[in-house]
Amino acid sequence: MAREVGPAWRVIALDQRGHGESDRAGEYTRDGYVADAAAVLEHVGLGPAVVLGHSLGGVNAYQLAARRPELVRAVVVEDIGAVVDGDLSFAREWPRRAATRAGFLAGVGSAAPHLEGSVREYPDGWGAAFEVEDMVESQRGLNGDHWGTGCGCGGRRCWCGGSERGAVGGACAGDDGAEGGGAVGGVAGGTCGAGGGCGGVFAAVRGFLARV
């Protein structure tokens, strides 16, 4: 997505707590994730910004807009709904380390396409760039009904991409889904995941950004 919207937009990608190159955290609560996102925008001094979030990041994005509206110009939410009920405990069955990168990916089975960019080499072998228990805790904190905690995008224009897990759709921002303050800029019928097929999502997001 960063490649698709640049160079027209400056893109700042946040590795959320416990993800990517960011450090582990003492907790993985809604408050913690939203505070992190707000701190980044305040640090770079670029608000109000268009905030894009996928999955966990999508909930973080619309809750940031609701809690700190002065930092958010518009919101793009992809592949997440207002009601979340997931379980990552299956990841406890993955190998913690493997002798090779390929060996680790083979050990995680069907999750391998989603972890291609999240594998690191450690002194004792290859493993995930995150701690599995952190992600299990993070998912537990993400689960719940978020209709009353910011799914209205804080009165900001919001583009919501389709999700097999329950797209927020027009109801996320208003009963009629009409564009305007607190409105959905567009609703796509697909998602952009590890399997590719992102063209429709890219086009829809570019169109939405052209109007904000």
N, C-alpha and C positions, 0 to 999 in steps of 0.2 A: 504494500500500500504506500509506503514511503516513496518508493520509486515512481509510483503512478501519479502522485499528487505533486511531486517536485518537478521542476524547480520553482513552480508558481508559489509554493508554500514552504516556509521553513518548518522542518519536521524535527521534533525533539522526542526521542523514544525513551520511555522510562522503564528500566528494569525494576519491577515492583519488589517489595521486600521478600527475600527468600527465593527470588527468581533471577536467572541470568547471572550478571556480575554483581548484583546487589548482595549485601550481607544478610545473614539470617537475622531474624527479629525475635524478640521475646514473646510476641503474640501476633496473631493474624486476624485481628478483628476488623469489622467494617470501619470503625473510627480510625484505626491505624492506617489502613489503606487510603482512605480519603484524605487524611492529614498528610500523608506522604505526597500525594498528587498535588495538594494545595501548596506544600512547601517547595516543590519543584517549580511551579509557576511563579511563586513569589520570588524565588531565588533568581530565576532568569529574567524576571520583570517583563514578561510578555503578555500578561493578561489584559483584557479578556481574550482567551484563546478558544479555538475550536478544539474540542477534546474528543478523541476517538478511542473507543475501547472495544476489545473483543473478549467475549466470554466473561471471566472474572473482571477484566478491565472495563467491560460494558457497564456492569453494575457500579463499579467505582466511578465511572464517568458520569452517569446520571445522578448518582448521589452527591458527587462533587458539585454538580450544577445546582442541585437543590440546596445544599448546605452553604456553598460559597459562590453565589450567583455573580458576584462582582469579578470573579476570575474566569468566567466561562461565557463565550460568545455564542457557541452552538455546540451540539453534541451529536456524535455518530456512534450508534450502538449496534454491534453485530454479533449474532449468534448467541443471544442470551435473552431470557424473558424476565418478567417481573416476579414470577414465582420459581424458585430454584430448589431442586431436590436432587443432589448428586452424592455419589459415594466413591471416593478414590482409594478405599481400603484395599482394592485389588492390587494396587501398586506395591503393597508390602510383600508380594510374591516375587517381585523382580529381584534379580541378583544385585547386591550392593556394588560389587566390583567384578570386572571380567578382565582377562588378560589382554584383550584387544577391543577396539571400538566396535568392530563387527560382531564380536562375541557378545558384548553387552546388548547391542541392538537385537541380536537374535534372541537373547534371554528375555526381552520385554514383549516379545510376540507381536500382536496386532497393534500395540502402541508405538512401535518403532517409527512409523512415518511422522508421528507427532513429536518425537524426541530427537529427530535428526540434528537439530540445532542446539540441543540441550545436553550434549554429552561432553565430558571433560576427562582429561588424563590426570590422574593423581599418582602420588608415589607408590601406592599399592595396586594400581590398575585403572581401568576405565569405568566410569560411572556417570550417573545423572548430575547435572549442574545444580541440583537442589536436593534437599533432604526429603525423603518420601513422607516422613511423619509430619513435617511442616506443611506439606501440601494436603495431607489428610485433614489436619487441623484447619487449614485455610478453607477447604471445601465445607467443612462443618459450619464455619463462621459465615460462609456465603449463603448457605441454605436458608430458605425462609420466604415469606411473602413480603415483597418490597414495594407493593403498591403505595403504602403510606409513608415510605421513607425516601422518596425522591424519584419515582419512576416518571413523574411529570416533567422531568428535565429542567426543573427549576424555572419554568417559564421561558426557557430558551428554545430556539428552533432545534428540532431533533430529527435525525434520520435513523430509522430502525431497520436493520436487515433481518431477513427471515431466519428462523431457527427451528430445527426439529424439536428443540427443547421448549418451545413456546415463545413465539415472537411477541414482543411487546405491542407491535402494530400501532394503529391509530389510537387505541385506548390509552397508550402510555402517555400521550400528550394532550388528549382531548377527545371528547365523545365522537366528534365528526371527522377527526383526522385532517381537517382543513389546514392549509399552510398559514402561518402567521405566528404571533407570539405564543410560545409553548406548543407549537404544532409540529406534526411529523412532516418532514420535508419529502419523504418517500419511503416506501416499504418494498423491499426486494423479496422475491420468492426463493432465493437461494442463499447459500453461505459461501464463505471463502475459507477452506480448510486445507489440511495437509494434502488432500487429493487433487488440489488445483481447481480449475473451473471457476476462476475468480472474475472473469471478464465482465459479467453482468453487475457484480458488486462494485468493481472499479468504476464502471461507467456511471452507475447510480450515485456513487459518492462524489465523483467529479462534478456531476450535474448539480448535486446539492450544494457543494462548496462554492460553485459559481454564483449561487443565489444568497450566500450569507455574508 
